[in-house]
């Protein structure tokens, strides 16, 4: 039996069962994916039925969820949670707790014009419709994605949504940055 993985580049990968829970590199684009199963699934399964609700969101709880999924985590000096898997993002509950914001920023290449930056975010927003891209006040890029929590969300769903965001972000930058404006 083989494990099937879908890479953000659009290719379907086949991995041997013994790679469950391990990192697998896409031979087409080089992205690193984690094959479902193994310790990661077990860690998330141990939290099954333990849904997150707006009332119980905390940085410590979110960090524990991503730690169980073997994703690199760090709480910065402001108390914000940063999660990494190839790319990184901040994982922050909104003030109401009804959604979790996944967001990251990238610097614009020195010398790129505002027009080139806006054209890039327009291409990104057209192609990767579920992730929002914008040129922020400092002239750099902000990308975000919101995960609804109201009514409850499983830890596994949150981890998969975060991985989706990071894969979509990598794929979108790779395919939409035709003018090479992302530093």
MARBA-945105 format. One record per atom (N, C-alpha, C): x, y, z. Coordinates in nm, 3 decimals. Each point is the difference from the previous one (the first is absolute). Example, Ala and Ser with C-alpha at 12.3 -4.5 7.8 and 13.67 -1.06 7.14 Angstrom:
// MARBA-945105
@px->1.319 py->-0.569 pz->0.780
@px->-0.089 py->0.119 pz->0.000
@px->0.090 py->0.120 pz->0.000
@px->-0.035 py->0.105 pz->-0.072
@px->0.082 py->0.119 pz->0.006
@px->-0.077 py->0.109 pz->0.073
***
This chain:
// MARBA-945105
@px->0.086 py->-0.118 pz->0.000
@px->-0.086 py->0.118 pz->0.000
@px->0.091 py->0.124 pz->0.000
@px->-0.042 py->0.104 pz->-0.070
@px->0.079 py->0.122 pz->-0.002
@px->-0.083 py->0.117 pz->0.052
@px->0.073 py->0.100 pz->0.046
@px->-0.061 py->0.123 pz->0.048
@px->0.001 py->0.099 pz->-0.115
@px->-0.111 py->0.067 pz->-0.022
@px->-0.009 py->0.099 pz->-0.107
@px->0.001 py->0.138 pz->0.062
@px->0.088 py->0.087 pz->-0.051
@px->0.011 py->0.138 pz->0.047
@px->-0.026 py->0.092 pz->-0.118
@px->-0.068 py->0.109 pz->0.024
@px->-0.023 py->0.100 pz->-0.103
@px->0.085 py->0.121 pz->0.030
@px->0.095 py->0.030 pz->-0.087
@px->0.089 py->0.113 pz->0.019
@px->-0.068 py->0.128 pz->-0.048
@px->0.043 py->0.113 pz->0.057
@px->-0.055 py->0.130 pz->-0.041
@px->0.031 py->0.031 pz->-0.146
@px->0.103 py->-0.065 pz->-0.056
@px->0.035 py->0.024 pz->-0.140
@px->-0.096 py->-0.071 pz->-0.095
@px->-0.091 py->-0.081 pz->0.056
@px->-0.099 py->-0.068 pz->-0.081
@px->0.033 py->-0.146 pz->-0.029
@px->0.118 py->-0.044 pz->0.037
@px->0.040 py->-0.138 pz->-0.025
@px->-0.050 py->-0.092 pz->0.111
@px->-0.034 py->-0.121 pz->-0.037
@px->-0.042 py->-0.103 pz->0.095
@px->0.121 py->-0.090 pz->0.026
@px->0.036 py->-0.017 pz->0.128
@px->0.116 py->-0.081 pz->0.036
@px->-0.046 py->-0.131 pz->0.063
@px->0.077 py->-0.104 pz->-0.020
@px->-0.026 py->-0.130 pz->0.061
@px->0.118 py->-0.031 pz->0.091
@px->-0.029 py->-0.031 pz->0.127
@px->0.105 py->-0.031 pz->0.097
@px->-0.029 py->-0.137 pz->0.062
@px->0.105 py->-0.070 pz->0.034
@px->-0.014 py->-0.131 pz->0.064
@px->-0.061 py->0.016 pz->0.139
@px->-0.072 py->-0.101 pz->0.046
@px->-0.065 py->0.004 pz->0.131
@px->0.097 py->0.031 pz->0.113
@px->0.123 py->-0.048 pz->-0.011
@px->0.096 py->0.023 pz->0.109
@px->0.042 py->0.147 pz->0.012
@px->-0.042 py->0.085 pz->-0.094
@px->0.028 py->0.144 pz->0.008
@px->-0.110 py->0.077 pz->0.072
@px->-0.101 py->-0.071 pz->0.052
@px->-0.109 py->0.067 pz->0.073
@px->0.057 py->0.082 pz->0.114
@px->-0.042 py->0.126 pz->0.006
@px->0.046 py->0.090 pz->0.105
@px->0.136 py->0.063 pz->-0.026
@px->0.061 py->-0.034 pz->-0.113
@px->0.134 py->0.052 pz->-0.032
@px->-0.010 py->0.106 pz->-0.109
@px->0.107 py->0.078 pz->-0.011
@px->0.007 py->0.104 pz->-0.102
@px->0.038 py->-0.062 pz->-0.135
@px->-0.069 py->0.044 pz->-0.105
@px->0.022 py->-0.050 pz->-0.135
@px->0.021 py->0.122 pz->-0.090
@px->0.105 py->-0.002 pz->-0.081
@px->0.029 py->0.112 pz->-0.089
@px->-0.063 py->-0.024 pz->-0.137
@px->-0.071 py->0.100 pz->-0.049
@px->-0.060 py->-0.009 pz->-0.133
@px->0.111 py->0.004 pz->-0.104
@px->0.009 py->-0.101 pz->-0.087
@px->0.106 py->0.000 pz->-0.101
@px->-0.021 py->0.105 pz->-0.109
@px->-0.120 py->0.056 pz->-0.008
@px->-0.031 py->0.097 pz->-0.105
@px->0.034 py->0.143 pz->0.039
@px->-0.035 py->0.039 pz->0.126
@px->0.021 py->0.140 pz->0.041
@px->0.091 py->0.014 pz->0.121
@px->0.030 py->-0.110 pz->0.068
@px->0.089 py->0.006 pz->0.115
@px->-0.068 py->0.029 pz->0.133
@px->-0.132 py->0.021 pz->-0.002
@px->-0.073 py->0.026 pz->0.125
@px->0.008 py->-0.122 pz->0.091
@px->0.004 py->0.025 pz->0.129
@px->0.004 py->-0.109 pz->0.097
@px->-0.139 py->-0.018 pz->0.057
@px->-0.052 py->-0.123 pz->-0.011
@px->-0.133 py->-0.035 pz->0.050
@px->0.017 py->-0.104 pz->0.109
@px->-0.098 py->-0.012 pz->0.086
@px->0.001 py->-0.105 pz->0.101
@px->-0.104 py->-0.103 pz->-0.041
@px->0.043 py->-0.125 pz->-0.014
@px->-0.091 py->-0.108 pz->-0.037
@px->-0.096 py->-0.026 pz->0.114
@px->-0.130 py->-0.009 pz->-0.027
@px->-0.096 py->-0.024 pz->0.107
@px->0.024 py->-0.134 pz->0.069
@px->-0.038 py->-0.005 pz->0.127
@px->0.015 py->-0.122 pz->0.078
@px->0.114 py->0.012 pz->0.098
@px->0.030 py->-0.107 pz->0.067
@px->0.112 py->-0.004 pz->0.093
@px->-0.021 py->0.088 pz->0.122
@px->0.110 py->0.049 pz->0.055
@px->-0.002 py->0.074 pz->0.127
@px->-0.079 py->0.130 pz->-0.009
@px->0.005 py->0.064 pz->-0.116
@px->-0.074 py->0.126 pz->-0.014
@px->-0.149 py->-0.025 pz->0.014
@px->-0.051 py->-0.096 pz->-0.076
@px->-0.143 py->-0.032 pz->0.009
@px->-0.035 py->-0.046 pz->0.140
@px->0.088 py->-0.080 pz->0.063
@px->-0.028 py->-0.048 pz->0.136
@px->-0.005 py->0.115 pz->0.098
@px->0.091 py->0.096 pz->-0.015
@px->0.001 py->0.116 pz->0.090
@px->-0.125 py->0.084 pz->-0.015
@px->-0.045 py->0.017 pz->-0.123
@px->-0.122 py->0.077 pz->-0.023
@px->-0.123 py->-0.081 pz->0.038
@px->0.005 py->-0.131 pz->-0.023
@px->-0.113 py->-0.086 pz->0.036
@px->-0.021 py->-0.001 pz->0.151
@px->0.110 py->0.013 pz->0.076
@px->-0.013 py->0.000 pz->0.146
@px->-0.079 py->0.123 pz->0.047
@px->-0.011 py->0.100 pz->-0.087
@px->-0.076 py->0.121 pz->0.033
@px->-0.138 py->-0.003 pz->-0.064
@px->-0.034 py->-0.111 pz->-0.067
@px->-0.130 py->-0.011 pz->-0.066
@px->-0.111 py->0.016 pz->0.103
@px->-0.106 py->0.063 pz->-0.041
@px->-0.112 py->0.023 pz->0.091
@px->0.026 py->0.117 pz->0.094
@px->0.119 py->0.054 pz->-0.007
@px->0.039 py->0.112 pz->0.086
@px->-0.003 py->0.127 pz->-0.085
@px->-0.118 py->0.037 pz->-0.046
@px->-0.013 py->0.110 pz->-0.093
@px->0.033 py->0.134 pz->0.065
@px->0.061 py->0.085 pz->-0.081
@px->0.027 py->0.137 pz->0.042
@px->-0.126 py->0.082 pz->-0.017
@px->-0.028 py->0.084 pz->0.097
@px->-0.111 py->0.094 pz->-0.010
@px->0.054 py->0.138 pz->0.031
@px->-0.072 py->0.106 pz->-0.034
@px->0.049 py->0.134 pz->0.030
@px->0.035 py->0.020 pz->0.148
@px->-0.072 py->-0.067 pz->0.088
@px->0.022 py->0.019 pz->0.144
@px->0.132 py->-0.057 pz->0.050
@px->0.054 py->-0.102 pz->-0.070
@px->0.121 py->-0.063 pz->0.053
@px->0.123 py->0.018 pz->-0.087
@px->0.002 py->0.101 pz->-0.087
@px->0.119 py->0.026 pz->-0.081
@px->0.106 py->0.068 pz->0.084
@px->0.120 py->-0.051 pz->-0.005
@px->0.114 py->0.063 pz->0.067
@px->0.124 py->-0.033 pz->-0.080
@px->0.103 py->0.081 pz->0.014
@px->0.125 py->-0.026 pz->-0.069
@px->0.056 py->-0.134 pz->0.045
@px->-0.007 py->-0.030 pz->0.129
@px->0.053 py->-0.127 pz->0.051
@px->-0.072 py->-0.119 pz->-0.063
@px->-0.132 py->0.009 pz->-0.011
@px->-0.079 py->-0.109 pz->-0.060
@px->0.033 py->-0.017 pz->-0.148
@px->0.009 py->0.112 pz->-0.071
@px->0.034 py->-0.006 pz->-0.142
@px->0.141 py->-0.056 pz->-0.021
@px->0.094 py->0.043 pz->0.083
@px->0.137 py->-0.050 pz->-0.010
@px->0.004 py->-0.151 pz->0.021
@px->-0.074 py->-0.050 pz->0.098
@px->-0.003 py->-0.144 pz->0.027
@px->-0.054 py->-0.078 pz->-0.120
@px->-0.100 py->0.056 pz->-0.067
@px->-0.057 py->-0.066 pz->-0.119
@px->0.104 py->-0.012 pz->-0.110
@px->0.071 py->0.109 pz->-0.028
@px->0.100 py->-0.003 pz->-0.108
@px->0.123 py->-0.082 pz->0.041
@px->0.035 py->0.002 pz->0.127
@px->0.109 py->-0.086 pz->0.048
@px->-0.035 py->-0.148 pz->-0.022
@px->-0.126 py->-0.037 pz->0.026
@px->-0.044 py->-0.139 pz->-0.020
@px->0.007 py->-0.041 pz->-0.147
@px->-0.008 py->0.100 pz->-0.088
@px->0.008 py->-0.026 pz->-0.145
@px->0.145 py->0.010 pz->-0.050
@px->0.095 py->0.012 pz->0.092
@px->0.142 py->0.008 pz->-0.033
@px->0.032 py->0.117 pz->-0.091
@px->-0.071 py->0.111 pz->0.018
@px->0.032 py->0.122 pz->-0.072
@px->0.082 py->0.087 pz->0.094
@px->0.099 py->0.071 pz->-0.054
@px->0.083 py->0.088 pz->0.082
@px->-0.085 py->0.115 pz->0.052
@px->0.009 py->0.027 pz->0.131
@px->-0.078 py->0.108 pz->0.060
@px->0.091 py->0.089 pz->0.083
@px->-0.040 py->0.125 pz->0.012
@px->0.073 py->0.096 pz->0.083
@px->-0.099 py->0.108 pz->0.043
@px->0.009 py->0.038 pz->0.126
@px->-0.079 py->0.113 pz->0.049
@px->0.096 py->0.118 pz->0.008
@px->-0.031 py->0.108 pz->-0.073
@px->0.092 py->0.114 pz->-0.005
@px->-0.014 py->0.088 pz->0.125
@px->0.078 py->0.105 pz->0.005
@px->0.003 py->0.087 pz->0.118
@px->-0.132 py->0.073 pz->0.023
@px->-0.084 py->0.009 pz->-0.102
@px->-0.133 py->0.062 pz->0.014
@px->-0.105 py->-0.102 pz->0.043
@px->0.040 py->-0.128 pz->0.012
@px->-0.094 py->-0.104 pz->0.039
@px->-0.076 py->-0.060 pz->-0.117
@px->0.044 py->0.029 pz->-0.124
@px->-0.066 py->-0.053 pz->-0.119
@px->0.064 py->-0.132 pz->-0.040
@px->-0.083 py->-0.094 pz->-0.046
@px->0.046 py->-0.132 pz->-0.041
@px->0.040 py->0.000 pz->-0.146
@px->0.121 py->-0.046 pz->-0.027
@px->0.050 py->-0.017 pz->-0.137
@px->0.017 py->-0.149 pz->-0.025
@px->-0.052 py->-0.047 pz->-0.114
@px->0.006 py->-0.141 pz->-0.037
@px->0.074 py->-0.009 pz->-0.133
@px->0.086 py->-0.101 pz->-0.013
@px->0.075 py->-0.014 pz->-0.125
@px->-0.004 py->-0.142 pz->-0.052
@px->-0.012 py->-0.009 pz->-0.131
@px->0.020 py->-0.123 pz->-0.075
@px->0.033 py->0.046 pz->-0.141
@px->0.124 py->0.004 pz->-0.034
@px->0.058 py->0.059 pz->-0.120
@px->-0.013 py->0.153 pz->0.008
@px->-0.120 py->0.053 pz->-0.005
@px->-0.025 py->0.142 pz->0.025
@px->-0.060 py->0.012 pz->0.140
@px->-0.006 py->0.121 pz->0.050
@px->-0.058 py->0.020 pz->0.133
@px->-0.113 py->0.099 pz->-0.002
@px->-0.082 py->-0.005 pz->0.106
@px->-0.109 py->0.095 pz->0.013
@px->-0.031 py->0.021 pz->0.148
@px->-0.066 py->0.109 pz->0.029
@px->-0.052 py->0.024 pz->0.133
@px->-0.140 py->-0.059 pz->0.009
@px->-0.030 py->-0.061 pz->0.114
@px->-0.130 py->-0.059 pz->0.026
@px->-0.059 py->0.079 pz->0.115
@px->-0.103 py->0.081 pz->-0.030
@px->-0.052 py->0.093 pz->0.100
@px->-0.152 py->0.000 pz->0.004
@px->-0.058 py->-0.032 pz->0.115
@px->-0.146 py->0.012 pz->0.010
@px->-0.041 py->0.147 pz->-0.015
@px->-0.113 py->0.023 pz->-0.067
@px->-0.052 py->0.136 pz->-0.007
@px->-0.052 py->0.038 pz->0.139
@px->-0.022 py->0.128 pz->0.022
@px->-0.045 py->0.046 pz->0.133
@px->-0.128 py->-0.069 pz->0.046
@px->-0.092 py->-0.024 pz->-0.092
@px->-0.126 py->-0.065 pz->0.036
@px->0.018 py->-0.150 pz->0.022
@px->0.110 py->-0.056 pz->-0.053
@px->0.024 py->-0.143 pz->0.011
@px->-0.078 py->-0.082 pz->-0.100
@px->-0.076 py->0.065 pz->-0.088
@px->-0.081 py->-0.073 pz->-0.097
@px->0.081 py->-0.054 pz->-0.117
@px->0.121 py->0.055 pz->-0.019
@px->0.086 py->-0.044 pz->-0.109
@px->0.145 py->-0.002 pz->0.048
@px->0.081 py->-0.077 pz->-0.069
@px->0.144 py->0.001 pz->0.021
@px->0.062 py->0.057 pz->-0.126
@px->0.081 py->0.102 pz->0.016
@px->0.068 py->0.062 pz->-0.113
@px->0.135 py->-0.068 pz->-0.021
@px->0.024 py->-0.042 pz->-0.122
@px->0.131 py->-0.050 pz->-0.041
@px->0.057 py->0.110 pz->-0.088
@px->0.114 py->0.057 pz->0.037
@px->0.053 py->0.107 pz->-0.082
@px->0.152 py->0.002 pz->0.001
@px->0.052 py->0.054 pz->-0.107
@px->0.145 py->0.013 pz->-0.014
@px->0.031 py->0.121 pz->-0.086
@px->0.124 py->0.042 pz->0.007
@px->0.044 py->0.116 pz->-0.078
@px->0.129 py->-0.036 pz->-0.073
@px->0.015 py->0.058 pz->-0.119
@px->0.123 py->-0.014 pz->-0.076
@px->0.045 py->0.138 pz->-0.044
@px->0.130 py->0.020 pz->-0.004
@px->0.055 py->0.126 pz->-0.048
@px->-0.009 py->0.005 pz->-0.152
@px->-0.019 py->0.118 pz->-0.048
@px->0.005 py->0.022 pz->-0.144
@px->0.146 py->0.018 pz->-0.040
@px->0.033 py->-0.044 pz->-0.119
@px->0.136 py->0.016 pz->-0.051
@px->0.031 py->0.148 pz->-0.016
@px->0.117 py->0.041 pz->0.048
@px->0.044 py->0.138 pz->-0.019
@px->0.000 py->0.032 pz->-0.149
@px->-0.048 py->0.115 pz->-0.034
@px->-0.003 py->0.042 pz->-0.139
@px->-0.128 py->-0.036 pz->-0.072
@px->-0.083 py->-0.088 pz->0.058
@px->-0.127 py->-0.031 pz->-0.066
@px->-0.095 py->0.118 pz->0.019
@px->-0.076 py->0.028 pz->-0.103
@px->-0.091 py->0.116 pz->0.005
@px->-0.130 py->-0.038 pz->0.070
@px->-0.071 py->0.101 pz->0.046
@px->-0.131 py->-0.023 pz->0.062
@px->-0.093 py->-0.068 pz->-0.102
@px->0.008 py->0.041 pz->-0.124
@px->-0.082 py->-0.060 pz->-0.106
@px->0.030 py->-0.150 pz->-0.012
@px->0.126 py->-0.039 pz->0.000
@px->0.037 py->-0.142 pz->-0.009
@px->-0.054 py->-0.077 pz->0.121
@px->0.008 py->0.063 pz->0.117
@px->-0.048 py->-0.066 pz->0.122
@px->-0.151 py->-0.020 pz->-0.006
@px->-0.072 py->0.103 pz->-0.044
@px->-0.146 py->-0.012 pz->-0.011
@px->-0.040 py->-0.102 pz->-0.106
@px->0.072 py->-0.005 pz->-0.111
@px->-0.029 py->-0.099 pz->-0.103
@px->0.021 py->-0.141 pz->0.055
@px->0.105 py->-0.018 pz->0.081
@px->0.025 py->-0.131 pz->0.061
@px->-0.116 py->-0.040 pz->0.092
@px->-0.043 py->0.090 pz->0.090
@px->-0.108 py->-0.040 pz->0.092
@px->-0.130 py->-0.021 pz->-0.076
@px->-0.023 py->0.072 pz->-0.107
@px->-0.120 py->-0.024 pz->-0.081
@px->0.006 py->-0.138 pz->-0.065
@px->0.115 py->-0.039 pz->-0.056
@px->0.014 py->-0.134 pz->-0.057
@px->-0.020 py->-0.106 pz->0.109
@px->0.061 py->0.023 pz->0.117
@px->-0.011 py->-0.094 pz->0.111
@px->-0.146 py->-0.015 pz->0.042
@px->-0.071 py->0.112 pz->0.019
@px->-0.140 py->-0.006 pz->0.042
@px->-0.089 py->-0.064 pz->-0.105
@px->0.032 py->0.017 pz->-0.128
@px->-0.078 py->-0.065 pz->-0.105
@px->0.023 py->-0.151 pz->-0.001
@px->0.126 py->-0.042 pz->0.019
@px->0.034 py->-0.142 pz->-0.009
@px->-0.026 py->-0.076 pz->0.130
@px->0.031 py->0.061 pz->0.111
@px->-0.011 py->-0.067 pz->0.131
@px->-0.111 py->0.072 pz->0.077
@px->-0.121 py->-0.022 pz->-0.039
@px->-0.113 py->0.079 pz->0.049
@px->-0.026 py->-0.013 pz->0.150
@px->0.040 py->-0.110 pz->0.062
@px->-0.033 py->-0.018 pz->0.142
@px->0.100 py->0.068 pz->0.093
@px->0.116 py->0.040 pz->-0.051
@px->0.099 py->0.072 pz->0.080
@px->0.000 py->0.143 pz->-0.051
@px->-0.008 py->0.095 pz->0.094
@px->-0.002 py->0.141 pz->-0.039
@px->0.141 py->0.056 pz->0.003
@px->0.036 py->0.073 pz->-0.105
@px->0.130 py->0.065 pz->-0.009
@px->-0.022 py->0.150 pz->-0.012
@px->0.089 py->0.078 pz->0.062
@px->-0.009 py->0.145 pz->-0.016
@px->0.139 py->0.061 pz->0.014
@px->0.014 py->0.120 pz->-0.053
@px->0.120 py->0.080 pz->0.023
@px->-0.032 py->0.084 pz->0.123
@px->0.080 py->-0.017 pz->0.107
@px->-0.029 py->0.072 pz->0.124
@px->0.056 py->0.142 pz->-0.002
@px->-0.019 py->0.076 pz->0.108
@px->0.040 py->0.140 pz->0.004
@px->0.150 py->0.020 pz->-0.018
@px->0.079 py->-0.099 pz->0.038
@px->0.145 py->0.013 pz->-0.016
@px->0.046 py->-0.041 pz->-0.140
@px->-0.094 py->-0.039 pz->-0.087
@px->0.033 py->-0.037 pz->-0.137
@px->0.039 py->-0.145 pz->-0.016
@px->-0.010 py->-0.079 pz->0.108
@px->0.030 py->-0.143 pz->-0.006
@px->-0.131 py->-0.078 pz->-0.015
@px->0.007 py->-0.132 pz->0.012
@px->-0.117 py->-0.084 pz->-0.025
@px->-0.052 py->-0.064 pz->0.127
@px->-0.132 py->-0.004 pz->0.013
@px->-0.066 py->-0.073 pz->0.108
@px->-0.094 py->-0.101 pz->-0.065
@px->0.002 py->-0.123 pz->0.053
@px->-0.088 py->-0.107 pz->-0.047
@px->-0.077 py->-0.051 pz->0.120
@px->-0.131 py->-0.022 pz->-0.015
@px->-0.074 py->-0.055 pz->0.113
@px->-0.113 py->-0.092 pz->-0.045
@px->-0.046 py->-0.077 pz->0.097
@px->-0.103 py->-0.102 pz->-0.021
@px->-0.067 py->-0.018 pz->0.136
@px->-0.130 py->-0.008 pz->0.003
@px->-0.072 py->-0.014 pz->0.126
@px->-0.067 py->-0.136 pz->0.011
@px->0.016 py->-0.061 pz->0.117
@px->-0.060 py->-0.130 pz->0.028
@px->-0.114 py->0.023 pz->0.100
@px->-0.124 py->-0.035 pz->-0.034
@px->-0.110 py->0.020 pz->0.094
@px->0.009 py->-0.095 pz->0.119
@px->-0.030 py->0.051 pz->0.118
@px->0.005 py->-0.079 pz->0.123
@px->-0.138 py->-0.008 pz->0.065
@px->-0.083 py->0.099 pz->-0.026
@px->-0.133 py->0.004 pz->0.061
@px->-0.074 py->-0.130 pz->-0.031
@px->-0.048 py->-0.068 pz->0.103
@px->-0.065 py->-0.129 pz->-0.017
@px->0.096 py->-0.116 pz->0.022
@px->0.129 py->0.028 pz->0.010
@px->0.099 py->-0.102 pz->0.028
@px->0.078 py->-0.042 pz->-0.123
@px->0.126 py->-0.032 pz->0.021
@px->0.088 py->-0.049 pz->-0.106
@px->0.095 py->-0.101 pz->0.063
@px->0.026 py->-0.109 pz->-0.069
@px->0.090 py->-0.101 pz->0.054
@px->0.145 py->0.046 pz->-0.016
@px->0.088 py->-0.044 pz->0.088
@px->0.142 py->0.031 pz->-0.016
@px->0.053 py->-0.045 pz->-0.136
@px->-0.043 py->-0.116 pz->-0.045
@px->0.045 py->-0.052 pz->-0.129
@px->-0.039 py->0.094 pz->-0.114
@px->-0.123 py->0.049 pz->0.005
@px->-0.047 py->0.092 pz->-0.105
@px->0.081 py->0.128 pz->0.002
@px->0.033 py->0.052 pz->0.119
@px->0.081 py->0.121 pz->0.009
@px->0.139 py->-0.023 pz->-0.059
@px->0.062 py->-0.112 pz->0.031
@px->0.133 py->-0.030 pz->-0.055
@px->-0.007 py->-0.013 pz->-0.151
@px->-0.100 py->-0.071 pz->-0.051
@px->-0.013 py->-0.015 pz->-0.145
@px->-0.027 py->0.133 pz->-0.069
@px->-0.079 py->0.087 pz->0.062
@px->-0.026 py->0.133 pz->-0.057
@px->0.128 py->0.082 pz->-0.003
@px->0.081 py->-0.011 pz->0.104
@px->0.127 py->0.074 pz->0.004
@px->0.095 py->-0.051 pz->-0.107
@px->0.009 py->-0.131 pz->-0.014
@px->0.085 py->-0.058 pz->-0.104
@px->-0.050 py->0.040 pz->-0.139
@px->-0.131 py->0.004 pz->-0.018
@px->-0.057 py->0.044 pz->-0.127
@px->0.043 py->0.144 pz->-0.029
@px->-0.012 py->0.088 pz->0.101
@px->0.039 py->0.140 pz->-0.016
@px->0.146 py->0.011 pz->-0.043
@px->0.088 py->-0.073 pz->0.067
@px->0.143 py->0.009 pz->-0.031
@px->0.030 py->-0.056 pz->-0.139
@px->-0.066 py->-0.109 pz->-0.039
@px->0.020 py->-0.055 pz->-0.135
@px->-0.055 py->0.095 pz->-0.107
@px->-0.119 py->0.054 pz->0.024
@px->-0.059 py->0.094 pz->-0.097
@px->0.087 py->0.124 pz->-0.013
@px->0.055 py->0.047 pz->0.110
@px->0.087 py->0.116 pz->-0.001
@px->0.125 py->-0.028 pz->-0.083
@px->0.066 py->-0.113 pz->0.025
@px->0.120 py->-0.035 pz->-0.075
@px->-0.030 py->-0.015 pz->-0.149
@px->-0.109 py->-0.069 pz->-0.031
@px->-0.038 py->-0.021 pz->-0.139
@px->-0.034 py->0.132 pz->-0.068
@px->-0.074 py->0.086 pz->0.071
@px->-0.040 py->0.129 pz->-0.058
@px->0.118 py->0.091 pz->-0.027
@px->0.094 py->0.004 pz->0.093
@px->0.119 py->0.084 pz->-0.021
@px->0.080 py->-0.055 pz->-0.118
@px->0.016 py->-0.132 pz->-0.003
@px->0.077 py->-0.063 pz->-0.107
@px->-0.062 py->0.028 pz->-0.137
@px->-0.133 py->-0.009 pz->-0.010
@px->-0.064 py->0.014 pz->-0.131
@px->-0.036 py->0.144 pz->-0.037
@px->-0.018 py->0.086 pz->0.099
@px->-0.048 py->0.136 pz->-0.030
@px->0.110 py->0.107 pz->0.001
@px->0.115 py->-0.029 pz->0.056
@px->0.105 py->0.100 pz->0.009
@px->0.084 py->0.004 pz->-0.128
@px->-0.066 py->0.031 pz->-0.110
@px->0.067 py->0.000 pz->-0.131
@px->0.099 py->0.115 pz->-0.013
@px->-0.019 py->0.108 pz->0.078
@px->0.092 py->0.114 pz->-0.006
@px->0.106 py->-0.007 pz->0.109
@px->0.001 py->-0.112 pz->0.077
@px->0.099 py->-0.019 pz->0.106
@px->0.000 py->0.116 pz->0.099
@px->-0.118 py->0.033 pz->0.055
@px->-0.012 py->0.112 pz->0.094
@px->0.003 py->-0.042 pz->0.146
@px->-0.013 py->-0.130 pz->0.029
@px->0.008 py->-0.048 pz->0.138
@px->0.146 py->-0.027 pz->0.032
@px->0.048 py->0.062 pz->0.108
@px->0.143 py->-0.016 pz->0.038
@px->0.023 py->-0.135 pz->0.063
***
